[in-house]
């Protein structure tokens, strides 16, 4: 594949990767504690499409390993936008037990931070569109999905040049301490109650083996935010769980639920 950054002229005096370097790279810093140095993972690929997938999958994997719950689709939509920064001095930082991901670069920066969240605004060149969709949908979709999950996305200027995009998700509050006093009678567990659409989502996941928000949207003809909301609800009930590819698969409880429906 032709280098989508070919022909770009670097600002004089700015050191870094050459534009015609066929091996884009990024560093991922994972903080176990702010009191200790981070673990650093270096990623590199020969192909730009491969590189975007590698960044998204590895960032998701490392954040999940820390206990993070930021959706894969959100991570992918944001990291692929690093192509607008020409992948210059990219650093991805994972904090807050995986629930905060900061993506920084030293590219040209983002001057209009409001418009990037409006569908249709894009600065993608023809060459860049060989790697990304380039229709101005990435950040709007990422923000909507993250907000539905209870998180937020922020854009700031980097120290000298470039931009920093921060994805953060509020961690659920710890459950109240259970009363240890003996009970005279155990209350029966309330049955799981699903909407008809959530049942359709569950059946679709069973049929496909696994599915993500985009596939649910396509198959059921609903909005992406609705698909994501239903997936979150089913996951909170323990009927489905996430996969490293950002999809959802049926859990043992989900199988049991469907069996009870059919009986």
Phi, psi and omega in degrees: 000139179293142180296117182290353180255003183299143176089355180284142179256125180282147174300139182297137176087353180268117183274154178155197183291140178287147184296328182269013176292119183282001183241081177296148182219160178209151174252135176248119180255123181249117181264115172281331177200145178289350179272357182230158177294148181283158168279134184244128177244126180259131181243142179208147179213162181272340186234142184292320177297316179299322182294318179299315180295320180297314179300313183296313183294317182290320178296317178297315181299314182291322179290321177297322179298333178273354181102008181288156182231018176292127185298148180302316183300321178298313180300315183295316182300327182277315184293331180290341178287352176296344177296332177291339177264008180060024180057029183283121174046052182281135176225129175249125183244132180247121185228179168055047180055037176086358183264005170228125178234125182245124182247114185240150177212173177237041177277205183286349179086177180237109184279317181259089186284346179276317185292335181295342179265004176260126181304138176102344178274125182205146175246015182294132176276171178301321179293320180295329182289353172286340183253317182240167180296317176068033180247011178075030181253343189300300183291322175301316179295316181299316181295316182297316181295320182290321179293323177299325180278358179094019181242192179208162178232133182231145177239130178227162173284141173287173189302309181250319179202162180092190184225160175231121177250126182246125174256128180221145182228128180292133176283142179296144180292148179296139180296150179298149181297130184290145176286123184271000180294142182296144179260141178286326182209129180285134178282137178294145180290132181292137180293150178290131180244122181242152172284164179301320181293321177296324176295320177298320178298316181296316178296323180294318178297321178297318181292319184272344184094315174198156181201150177251179182303320182295320180291320178298316179302313183294314186286324184260353178067039180242172180287159180297320180294324177293318178298317181292323180296318179293319178297319178298317181296316180294323179290322179297329178278355179080014181274335176225164177218160182281157175244162179301340179272004178085007179266181178235138178235161183288140174263176176300322179294325178294318177299316180297321179299313181295323178296320179293327178294323185279341183278000000 
